[in-house]
Amino acid sequence: MKIIIAFALLAAAYSLEVTKVTGPTPPAVPCPNSLCKGRADGNYEYHYYSRYNPNYFLQCSNGLAYCQACWPLSLEFSEGCNQCLYNRKDECVTTEKWHPATTFECPDKCPHRGPHFSGNIADPNNAHQYVACFHGATVGCIACPKGLLYNEKWNACLYKGLYKTEPEH
């Protein structure tokens, strides 16, 4: 009986061991600046030599191309909604035009949720952004569109953190 209890304690201790897991970076896609030739600043569906990839989008800024992955990579970019959705034909979560933030602080909060956590966490220091996690690793921070606050329960950027549309006063 003592051997069974010792084995059970050993198995329990092993399962609690914290492993150093980092989430995989989405694979890079070709992103020449020519993709933004003749385009206004903004986000567009990703097409490279007529090949469409719904899990990525093209961000053009001053003629420079930045190819971004939707996170998690199973999401699809909707140009009409200007956001990544479960399916690009889904209803938009917000109606506010998105303006990307170029630099901001991003706290490393994902490891605190455990090695198996994948999802988004509210940034405790900045309600206008959220922290993206994959398998317990912080992938990066995503800024909400201007004027919206992240709501962790709804996993969305909302007006006052509560409403899909701007409330009438």
Backbone as JSON Lines, residues from 0, in Angstrom:
{"i":0,"aa":"M","n":[0.82,-1.19,0.0],"ca":[0.0,0.0,0.0],"c":[0.87,1.26,0.0]}
{"i":1,"aa":"K","n":[1.99,1.22,0.78],"ca":[2.89,2.37,0.84],"c":[3.5,2.65,-0.53]}
{"i":2,"aa":"I","n":[3.75,1.6,-1.28],"ca":[4.33,1.78,-2.62],"c":[3.33,2.46,-3.54]}
{"i":3,"aa":"I","n":[2.06,2.1,-3.44],"ca":[1.02,2.71,-4.28],"c":[0.88,4.19,-3.93]}
{"i":4,"aa":"I","n":[0.88,4.53,-2.64],"ca":[0.78,5.93,-2.21],"c":[2.0,6.72,-2.68]}
{"i":5,"aa":"A","n":[3.19,6.13,-2.53],"ca":[4.42,6.81,-2.97],"c":[4.37,7.04,-4.48]}
{"i":6,"aa":"F","n":[3.92,6.03,-5.22],"ca":[3.82,6.17,-6.68],"c":[2.81,7.27,-7.04]}
{"i":7,"aa":"A","n":[1.67,7.32,-6.34],"ca":[0.66,8.34,-6.6],"c":[1.2,9.73,-6.3]}
{"i":8,"aa":"L","n":[1.93,9.89,-5.21],"ca":[2.53,11.19,-4.87],"c":[3.57,11.6,-5.9]}
{"i":9,"aa":"L","n":[4.38,10.66,-6.35],"ca":[5.38,10.93,-7.37],"c":[4.71,11.35,-8.67]}
{"i":10,"aa":"A","n":[3.65,10.67,-9.07],"ca":[2.92,11.02,-10.3],"c":[2.31,12.4,-10.18]}
{"i":11,"aa":"A","n":[1.74,12.72,-9.01],"ca":[1.13,14.03,-8.8],"c":[2.19,15.12,-8.85]}
{"i":12,"aa":"A","n":[3.35,14.89,-8.24],"ca":[4.43,15.88,-8.25],"c":[4.93,16.09,-9.68]}
{"i":13,"aa":"Y","n":[5.06,15.03,-10.44],"ca":[5.52,15.14,-11.82],"c":[4.54,15.96,-12.67]}
{"i":14,"aa":"S","n":[3.25,15.77,-12.44],"ca":[2.24,16.48,-13.24],"c":[2.21,17.97,-12.9]}
{"i":15,"aa":"L","n":[2.69,18.35,-11.72],"ca":[2.71,19.75,-11.32],"c":[3.98,20.48,-11.77]}
{"i":16,"aa":"E","n":[4.93,19.74,-12.33],"ca":[6.18,20.34,-12.76],"c":[5.92,21.4,-13.83]}
{"i":17,"aa":"V","n":[6.53,22.57,-13.66],"ca":[6.38,23.65,-14.62],"c":[7.43,23.47,-15.71]}
{"i":18,"aa":"T","n":[6.97,23.37,-16.94],"ca":[7.9,23.22,-18.05],"c":[8.1,24.57,-18.72]}
{"i":19,"aa":"K","n":[9.25,24.71,-19.35],"ca":[9.53,25.94,-20.07],"c":[9.0,25.77,-21.49]}
{"i":20,"aa":"V","n":[7.78,26.22,-21.71],"ca":[7.13,26.07,-23.0],"c":[6.99,27.45,-23.64]}
{"i":21,"aa":"T","n":[7.41,27.57,-24.84],"ca":[7.18,28.81,-25.57],"c":[6.28,28.48,-26.75]}
{"i":22,"aa":"G","n":[5.37,29.36,-27.04],"ca":[4.46,29.13,-28.15],"c":[5.18,29.32,-29.47]}
{"i":23,"aa":"P","n":[4.76,28.57,-30.46],"ca":[5.4,28.71,-31.76],"c":[5.01,30.03,-32.42]}
{"i":24,"aa":"T","n":[5.95,30.62,-33.07],"ca":[5.68,31.82,-33.84],"c":[5.02,31.38,-35.13]}
{"i":25,"aa":"P","n":[3.94,32.05,-35.54],"ca":[3.33,31.66,-36.83],"c":[4.37,31.75,-37.94]}
{"i":26,"aa":"P","n":[4.3,30.84,-38.89],"ca":[5.29,30.86,-39.97],"c":[5.25,32.17,-40.75]}
{"i":27,"aa":"A","n":[6.42,32.64,-41.12],"ca":[6.51,33.87,-41.9],"c":[5.96,33.63,-43.31]}
{"i":28,"aa":"V","n":[5.38,34.66,-43.87],"ca":[4.9,34.6,-45.24],"c":[5.64,35.68,-46.04]}
{"i":29,"aa":"P","n":[5.81,35.48,-47.34],"ca":[6.47,36.51,-48.14],"c":[5.72,37.85,-48.0]}
{"i":30,"aa":"C","n":[6.48,38.93,-47.83],"ca":[5.84,40.22,-47.58],"c":[6.61,41.37,-48.22]}
{"i":31,"aa":"P","n":[6.75,41.36,-49.55],"ca":[7.46,42.47,-50.19],"c":[6.63,43.76,-50.14]}
{"i":32,"aa":"N","n":[7.31,44.89,-50.09],"ca":[6.62,46.19,-50.06],"c":[5.75,46.42,-51.29]}
{"i":33,"aa":"S","n":[6.03,45.69,-52.38],"ca":[5.22,45.86,-53.59],"c":[3.76,45.48,-53.36]}
{"i":34,"aa":"L","n":[3.47,44.7,-52.31],"ca":[2.08,44.35,-52.01],"c":[1.26,45.59,-51.65]}
{"i":35,"aa":"C","n":[1.93,46.65,-51.19],"ca":[1.23,47.88,-50.79],"c":[1.25,48.96,-51.87]}
{"i":36,"aa":"K","n":[1.84,48.64,-53.01],"ca":[1.92,49.63,-54.09],"c":[0.52,50.07,-54.51]}
{"i":37,"aa":"G","n":[0.27,51.38,-54.45],"ca":[-1.01,51.95,-54.86],"c":[-2.11,51.8,-53.81]}
{"i":38,"aa":"R","n":[-1.78,51.31,-52.63],"ca":[-2.79,51.13,-51.57],"c":[-2.66,52.21,-50.51]}
{"i":39,"aa":"A","n":[-3.8,52.62,-49.99],"ca":[-3.82,53.55,-48.87],"c":[-3.38,52.82,-47.61]}
{"i":40,"aa":"D","n":[-2.96,53.55,-46.6],"ca":[-2.63,52.94,-45.32],"c":[-3.85,52.18,-44.8]}
{"i":41,"aa":"G","n":[-3.65,50.98,-44.29],"ca":[-4.75,50.19,-43.76],"c":[-4.43,48.71,-43.82]}
{"i":42,"aa":"N","n":[-5.43,47.89,-43.53],"ca":[-5.29,46.44,-43.5],"c":[-6.07,45.82,-44.65]}
{"i":43,"aa":"Y","n":[-5.47,44.8,-45.26],"ca":[-6.05,44.17,-46.44],"c":[-5.91,42.65,-46.35]}
{"i":44,"aa":"E","n":[-6.75,41.93,-47.08],"ca":[-6.6,40.49,-47.19],"c":[-5.23,40.2,-47.78]}
{"i":45,"aa":"Y","n":[-4.65,39.09,-47.36],"ca":[-3.31,38.73,-47.83],"c":[-3.4,37.88,-49.09]}
{"i":46,"aa":"H","n":[-2.89,38.43,-50.18],"ca":[-2.78,37.73,-51.46],"c":[-1.33,37.85,-51.92]}
{"i":47,"aa":"Y","n":[-0.71,36.75,-52.26],"ca":[0.65,36.77,-52.78],"c":[0.67,35.97,-54.06]}
{"i":48,"aa":"Y","n":[0.92,36.64,-55.17],"ca":[0.86,36.02,-56.5],"c":[-0.44,35.25,-56.68]}
{"i":49,"aa":"S","n":[-1.53,35.91,-56.42],"ca":[-2.89,35.36,-56.57],"c":[-3.2,34.24,-55.59]}
{"i":50,"aa":"R","n":[-2.31,33.95,-54.65],"ca":[-2.59,32.94,-53.62],"c":[-3.14,33.64,-52.4]}
{"i":51,"aa":"Y","n":[-4.34,33.27,-52.0],"ca":[-5.01,33.88,-50.87],"c":[-4.79,33.06,-49.6]}
{"i":52,"aa":"N","n":[-4.43,33.71,-48.52],"ca":[-4.27,33.03,-47.23],"c":[-5.15,33.76,-46.22]}
{"i":53,"aa":"P","n":[-6.29,33.19,-45.83],"ca":[-7.23,33.89,-44.96],"c":[-6.73,34.08,-43.52]}
{"i":54,"aa":"N","n":[-5.67,33.36,-43.12],"ca":[-5.17,33.44,-41.75],"c":[-4.16,34.56,-41.53]}
{"i":55,"aa":"Y","n":[-3.86,35.31,-42.6],"ca":[-2.93,36.43,-42.52],"c":[-3.59,37.66,-43.11]}
{"i":56,"aa":"F","n":[-3.06,38.82,-42.76],"ca":[-3.5,40.04,-43.39],"c":[-2.32,40.94,-43.66]}
{"i":57,"aa":"L","n":[-2.5,41.83,-44.6],"ca":[-1.47,42.77,-45.02],"c":[-1.77,44.12,-44.38]}
{"i":58,"aa":"Q","n":[-0.78,44.66,-43.69],"ca":[-0.92,45.99,-43.11],"c":[0.0,46.92,-43.89]}
{"i":59,"aa":"C","n":[-0.58,47.94,-44.53],"ca":[0.19,48.9,-45.3],"c":[0.3,50.2,-44.51]}
{"i":60,"aa":"S","n":[1.51,50.71,-44.42],"ca":[1.76,51.96,-43.71],"c":[2.86,52.71,-44.44]}
{"i":61,"aa":"N","n":[2.5,53.84,-45.02],"ca":[3.46,54.67,-45.77],"c":[4.16,53.88,-46.87]}
{"i":62,"aa":"G","n":[3.43,53.02,-47.54],"ca":[3.98,52.23,-48.64],"c":[4.76,51.0,-48.21]}
{"i":63,"aa":"L","n":[4.89,50.78,-46.92],"ca":[5.61,49.61,-46.41],"c":[4.63,48.51,-46.06]}
{"i":64,"aa":"A","n":[5.01,47.28,-46.35],"ca":[4.15,46.12,-46.11],"c":[4.55,45.41,-44.83]}
{"i":65,"aa":"Y","n":[3.56,45.09,-44.01],"ca":[3.75,44.29,-42.81],"c":[2.72,43.18,-42.85]}
{"i":66,"aa":"C","n":[3.17,41.95,-42.99],"ca":[2.25,40.82,-43.07],"c":[2.07,40.24,-41.67]}
{"i":67,"aa":"Q","n":[0.83,40.23,-41.21],"ca":[0.51,39.83,-39.84],"c":[-0.32,38.56,-39.85]}
{"i":68,"aa":"A","n":[-0.09,37.71,-38.86],"ca":[-0.9,36.5,-38.7],"c":[-2.07,36.81,-37.78]}
{"i":69,"aa":"C","n":[-3.22,36.24,-38.08],"ca":[-4.32,36.28,-37.12],"c":[-3.91,35.38,-35.96]}
{"i":70,"aa":"W","n":[-4.33,35.74,-34.77],"ca":[-3.97,34.93,-33.62],"c":[-5.2,34.57,-32.82]}
{"i":71,"aa":"P","n":[-5.45,33.31,-32.56],"ca":[-4.67,32.17,-33.02],"c":[-4.79,32.0,-34.52]}
{"i":72,"aa":"L","n":[-3.9,31.22,-35.08],"ca":[-3.79,31.08,-36.53],"c":[-5.01,30.45,-37.18]}
{"i":73,"aa":"S","n":[-5.94,29.93,-36.39],"ca":[-7.17,29.35,-36.95],"c":[-8.18,30.44,-37.32]}
{"i":74,"aa":"L","n":[-7.96,31.69,-36.87],"ca":[-8.87,32.78,-37.22],"c":[-8.61,33.24,-38.64]}
{"i":75,"aa":"E","n":[-9.61,33.9,-39.23],"ca":[-9.5,34.39,-40.61],"c":[-9.72,35.89,-40.62]}
{"i":76,"aa":"F","n":[-8.95,36.6,-41.44],"ca":[-9.06,38.05,-41.51],"c":[-10.24,38.45,-42.39]}
{"i":77,"aa":"S","n":[-11.06,39.34,-41.85],"ca":[-12.18,39.91,-42.59],"c":[-11.84,41.35,-42.92]}
{"i":78,"aa":"E","n":[-11.66,41.63,-44.2],"ca":[-11.32,42.99,-44.61],"c":[-12.47,43.95,-44.31]}
{"i":79,"aa":"G","n":[-13.7,43.5,-44.49],"ca":[-14.86,44.35,-44.22],"c":[-14.98,44.72,-42.75]}
{"i":80,"aa":"C","n":[-14.61,43.81,-41.87],"ca":[-14.66,44.08,-40.42],"c":[-13.33,44.64,-39.91]}
{"i":81,"aa":"N","n":[-12.29,44.44,-40.69],"ca":[-10.95,44.86,-40.31],"c":[-10.51,44.17,-39.02]}
{"i":82,"aa":"Q","n":[-10.78,42.86,-38.96],"ca":[-10.38,42.09,-37.78],"c":[-10.38,40.61,-38.11]}
{"i":83,"aa":"C","n":[-9.72,39.85,-37.25],"ca":[-9.69,38.4,-37.4],"c":[-10.88,37.8,-36.67]}
{"i":84,"aa":"L","n":[-11.59,36.91,-37.36],"ca":[-12.79,36.29,-36.83],"c":[-12.68,34.78,-36.98]}
{"i":85,"aa":"Y","n":[-13.59,34.03,-36.34],"ca":[-13.58,32.59,-36.51],"c":[-13.76,32.21,-37.97]}
{"i":86,"aa":"N","n":[-14.6,32.95,-38.67],"ca":[-14.8,32.78,-40.1],"c":[-14.91,34.19,-40.67]}
{"i":87,"aa":"R","n":[-14.21,34.46,-41.75],"ca":[-14.18,35.84,-42.27],"c":[-15.55,36.36,-42.68]}
{"i":88,"aa":"K","n":[-16.52,35.46,-42.82],"ca":[-17.87,35.89,-43.19],"c":[-18.76,36.12,-41.96]}
{"i":89,"aa":"D","n":[-18.2,35.93,-40.75],"ca":[-18.96,36.18,-39.52],"c":[-19.28,37.66,-39.36]}
{"i":90,"aa":"E","n":[-20.25,37.95,-38.49],"ca":[-20.62,39.32,-38.17],"c":[-19.45,40.01,-37.46]}
{"i":91,"aa":"C","n":[-19.23,41.27,-37.78],"ca":[-18.16,42.04,-37.15],"c":[-18.42,42.19,-35.65]}
{"i":92,"aa":"V","n":[-17.35,42.18,-34.87],"ca":[-17.47,42.36,-33.43],"c":[-17.61,43.85,-33.11]}
{"i":93,"aa":"T","n":[-16.93,44.7,-33.84],"ca":[-17.04,46.15,-33.64],"c":[-17.31,46.81,-34.98]}
{"i":94,"aa":"T","n":[-17.72,48.05,-34.94],"ca":[-17.94,48.81,-36.17],"c":[-16.96,49.97,-36.27]}
{"i":95,"aa":"E","n":[-16.11,50.11,-35.27],"ca":[-15.16,51.21,-35.22],"c":[-13.95,50.9,-36.1]}
{"i":96,"aa":"K","n":[-13.52,51.87,-36.91],"ca":[-12.34,51.69,-37.74],"c":[-11.12,51.5,-36.85]}
{"i":97,"aa":"W","n":[-10.27,50.54,-37.21],"ca":[-9.12,50.2,-36.39],"c":[-7.89,50.97,-36.85]}
{"i":98,"aa":"H","n":[-7.14,51.53,-35.89],"ca":[-5.86,52.18,-36.15],"c":[-4.82,51.46,-35.32]}
{"i":99,"aa":"P","n":[-3.86,50.8,-35.96],"ca":[-2.91,50.0,-35.2],"c":[-1.98,50.85,-34.35]}
{"i":100,"aa":"A","n":[-1.64,50.33,-33.19],"ca":[-0.62,50.95,-32.35],"c":[0.72,50.36,-32.78]}
{"i":101,"aa":"T","n":[1.73,51.19,-32.86],"ca":[3.02,50.7,-33.35],"c":[3.93,50.24,-32.22]}
{"i":102,"aa":"T","n":[3.9,50.92,-31.09],"ca":[4.74,50.51,-29.96],"c":[3.97,50.71,-28.67]}
{"i":103,"aa":"F","n":[4.05,49.74,-27.8],"ca":[3.43,49.84,-26.48],"c":[4.0,48.75,-25.59]}
{"i":104,"aa":"E","n":[3.86,48.93,-24.29],"ca":[4.33,47.95,-23.31],"c":[3.44,46.71,-23.35]}
{"i":105,"aa":"C","n":[4.03,45.55,-23.14],"ca":[3.28,44.3,-23.14],"c":[3.73,43.43,-21.97]}
{"i":106,"aa":"P","n":[2.9,43.31,-20.93],"ca":[3.31,42.5,-19.78],"c":[3.3,41.0,-20.1]}
{"i":107,"aa":"D","n":[4.22,40.27,-19.49],"ca":[4.33,38.83,-19.69],"c":[3.43,38.13,-18.67]}
{"i":108,"aa":"K","n":[2.11,38.08,-18.95],"ca":[1.12,37.56,-18.01],"c":[0.71,36.11,-18.29]}
{"i":109,"aa":"C","n":[1.02,35.59,-19.45],"ca":[0.52,34.26,-19.83],"c":[1.06,33.1,-18.98]}
{"i":110,"aa":"P","n":[2.35,33.11,-18.6],"ca":[2.84,31.98,-17.81],"c":[2.07,31.78,-16.5]}
{"i":111,"aa":"H","n":[1.47,32.84,-15.96],"ca":[0.71,32.75,-14.71],"c":[-0.55,31.91,-14.87]}
{"i":112,"aa":"R","n":[-1.03,31.71,-16.1],"ca":[-2.25,30.92,-16.34],"c":[-1.95,29.44,-16.55]}
{"i":113,"aa":"G","n":[-0.68,29.08,-16.58],"ca":[-0.31,27.68,-16.73],"c":[0.15,27.35,-18.14]}
{"i":114,"aa":"P","n":[0.85,26.22,-18.3],"ca":[1.47,25.88,-19.58],"c":[0.49,25.48,-20.68]}
{"i":115,"aa":"H","n":[-0.77,25.23,-20.34],"ca":[-1.73,24.8,-21.35],"c":[-2.69,25.91,-21.76]}
{"i":116,"aa":"F","n":[-2.52,27.11,-21.18],"ca":[-3.47,28.19,-21.47],"c":[-3.19,28.83,-22.82]}
{"i":117,"aa":"S","n":[-4.21,28.88,-23.66],"ca":[-4.16,29.62,-24.92],"c":[-5.4,30.49,-24.98]}
{"i":118,"aa":"G","n":[-5.22,31.76,-25.24],"ca":[-6.34,32.69,-25.28],"c":[-5.86,34.1,-25.03]}
{"i":119,"aa":"N","n":[-6.76,34.97,-24.68],"ca":[-6.43,36.37,-24.45],"c":[-6.7,36.75,-23.0]}
{"i":120,"aa":"I","n":[-5.86,37.63,-22.48],"ca":[-5.96,38.1,-21.1],"c":[-6.03,39.62,-21.12]}
{"i":121,"aa":"A","n":[-6.87,40.18,-20.26],"ca":[-6.91,41.63,-20.12],"c":[-5.56,42.11,-19.59]}
{"i":122,"aa":"D","n":[-5.05,43.2,-20.13],"ca":[-3.82,43.81,-19.64],"c":[-4.17,44.6,-18.38]}
{"i":123,"aa":"P","n":[-3.62,44.24,-17.23],"ca":[-3.99,44.93,-15.99],"c":[-3.53,46.39,-15.95]}
{"i":124,"aa":"N","n":[-2.6,46.75,-16.82],"ca":[-2.07,48.12,-16.82],"c":[-2.68,49.0,-17.91]}
{"i":125,"aa":"N","n":[-3.38,48.39,-18.87],"ca":[-3.89,49.16,-20.0],"c":[-5.16,48.49,-20.54]}
{"i":126,"aa":"A","n":[-6.31,49.02,-20.21],"ca":[-7.58,48.44,-20.64],"c":[-7.82,48.57,-22.14]}
{"i":127,"aa":"H","n":[-7.0,49.34,-22.82],"ca":[-7.15,49.54,-24.27],"c":[-6.42,48.48,-25.09]}
{"i":128,"aa":"Q","n":[-5.89,47.44,-24.43],"ca":[-5.22,46.36,-25.14],"c":[-5.37,45.06,-24.36]}
{"i":129,"aa":"Y","n":[-5.01,43.95,-25.01],"ca":[-5.04,42.66,-24.34],"c":[-3.79,41.87,-24.7]}
{"i":130,"aa":"V","n":[-3.51,40.85,-23.88],"ca":[-2.32,40.02,-24.04],"c":[-2.73,38.72,-24.7]}
{"i":131,"aa":"A","n":[-2.09,38.35,-25.79],"ca":[-2.37,37.11,-26.5],"c":[-1.43,36.01,-26.0]}
{"i":132,"aa":"C","n":[-2.01,34.84,-25.67],"ca":[-1.24,33.72,-25.1],"c":[-1.42,32.48,-25.97]}
{"i":133,"aa":"F","n":[-0.36,31.67,-26.02],"ca":[-0.44,30.38,-26.69],"c":[0.38,29.38,-25.88]}
{"i":134,"aa":"H","n":[-0.26,28.35,-25.38],"ca":[0.38,27.32,-24.55],"c":[1.21,27.93,-23.43]}
{"i":135,"aa":"G","n":[0.62,28.9,-22.73],"ca":[1.26,29.5,-21.57],"c":[2.33,30.53,-21.86]}
{"i":136,"aa":"A","n":[2.57,30.82,-23.13],"ca":[3.59,31.81,-23.5],"c":[2.92,33.08,-24.01]}
{"i":137,"aa":"T","n":[3.49,34.22,-23.65],"ca":[2.99,35.5,-24.14],"c":[3.45,35.66,-25.59]}
{"i":138,"aa":"V","n":[2.49,35.84,-26.48],"ca":[2.79,36.01,-27.9],"c":[2.96,37.48,-28.22]}
{"i":139,"aa":"G","n":[2.15,38.33,-27.6],"ca":[2.24,39.76,-27.82],"c":[0.98,40.44,-27.32]}
{"i":140,"aa":"C","n":[0.94,41.75,-27.47],"ca":[-0.23,42.52,-27.07],"c":[-0.91,43.08,-28.31]}
{"i":141,"aa":"I","n":[-2.23,43.16,-28.23],"ca":[-3.01,43.67,-29.34],"c":[-3.82,44.85,-28.84]}
{"i":142,"aa":"A","n":[-3.69,45.98,-29.53],"ca":[-4.41,47.19,-29.15],"c":[-5.84,47.13,-29.66]}
{"i":143,"aa":"C","n":[-6.75,47.57,-28.83],"ca":[-8.15,47.71,-29.25],"c":[-8.28,48.92,-30.17]}
{"i":144,"aa":"P","n":[-9.3,48.93,-31.03],"ca":[-9.54,50.14,-31.82],"c":[-9.77,51.34,-30.89]}
{"i":145,"aa":"K","n":[-9.47,52.5,-31.39],"ca":[-9.56,53.73,-30.59],"c":[-10.93,53.85,-29.9]}
{"i":146,"aa":"G","n":[-10.9,54.13,-28.6],"ca":[-12.11,54.36,-27.84],"c":[-12.75,53.11,-27.26]}
{"i":147,"aa":"L","n":[-12.2,51.92,-27.57],"ca":[-12.77,50.68,-27.06],"c":[-11.89,50.12,-25.95]}
{"i":148,"aa":"L","n":[-12.5,49.36,-25.05],"ca":[-11.8,48.72,-23.94],"c":[-11.98,47.2,-24.06]}
{"i":149,"aa":"Y","n":[-10.95,46.47,-23.69],"ca":[-11.01,45.01,-23.79],"c":[-11.83,44.42,-22.64]}
{"i":150,"aa":"N","n":[-12.72,43.49,-22.98],"ca":[-13.53,42.78,-22.0],"c":[-13.13,41.31,-22.08]}
{"i":151,"aa":"E","n":[-12.46,40.82,-21.03],"ca":[-11.95,39.44,-21.04],"c":[-13.08,38.42,-21.08]}
{"i":152,"aa":"K","n":[-14.18,38.69,-20.38],"ca":[-15.3,37.75,-20.36],"c":[-15.85,37.52,-21.77]}
{"i":153,"aa":"W","n":[-15.97,38.59,-22.55],"ca":[-16.52,38.51,-23.9],"c":[-15.43,38.34,-24.95]}
{"i":154,"aa":"N","n":[-14.15,38.42,-24.53],"ca":[-13.02,38.32,-25.44],"c":[-13.18,39.26,-26.63]}
{"i":155,"aa":"A","n":[-13.47,40.52,-26.31],"ca":[-13.7,41.5,-27.37],"c":[-13.4,42.9,-26.86]}
{"i":156,"aa":"C","n":[-13.07,43.78,-27.79],"ca":[-12.91,45.2,-27.5],"c":[-14.29,45.83,-27.68]}
{"i":157,"aa":"L","n":[-14.78,46.48,-26.64],"ca":[-16.14,46.99,-26.63],"c":[-16.18,48.44,-26.15]}
{"i":158,"aa":"Y","n":[-17.25,49.15,-26.5],"ca":[-17.46,50.5,-25.99],"c":[-17.61,50.42,-24.47]}
{"i":159,"aa":"K","n":[-16.85,51.22,-23.77],"ca":[-16.83,51.24,-22.3],"c":[-16.56,49.84,-21.74]}
{"i":160,"aa":"G","n":[-16.05,48.95,-22.57],"ca":[-15.76,47.59,-22.16],"c":[-17.01,46.73,-22.01]}
{"i":161,"aa":"L","n":[-18.19,47.27,-22.42],"ca":[-19.46,46.58,-22.18],"c":[-20.36,46.41,-23.4]}
{"i":162,"aa":"Y","n":[-20.28,47.32,-24.37],"ca":[-21.28,47.38,-25.43],"c":[-20.66,47.14,-26.82]}
{"i":163,"aa":"K","n":[-21.41,46.4,-27.68],"ca":[-20.95,46.17,-29.06],"c":[-21.07,47.44,-29.9]}
{"i":164,"aa":"T","n":[-22.07,48.25,-29.61],"ca":[-22.24,49.5,-30.33],"c":[-22.22,50.65,-29.33]}
{"i":165,"aa":"E","n":[-21.91,51.81,-29.81],"ca":[-21.8,52.96,-28.92],"c":[-23.17,53.27,-28.31]}
{"i":166,"aa":"P","n":[-23.24,53.31,-26.97],"ca":[-24.53,53.57,-26.32],"c":[-25.02,54.99,-26.59]}
{"i":167,"aa":"E","n":[-26.34,55.11,-26.71],"ca":[-26.92,56.45,-26.89],"c":[-27.01,57.12,-25.53]}
{"i":168,"aa":"H","n":[-26.73,58.4,-25.52],"ca":[-26.71,59.13,-24.23],"c":[-28.08,59.68,-23.91]}
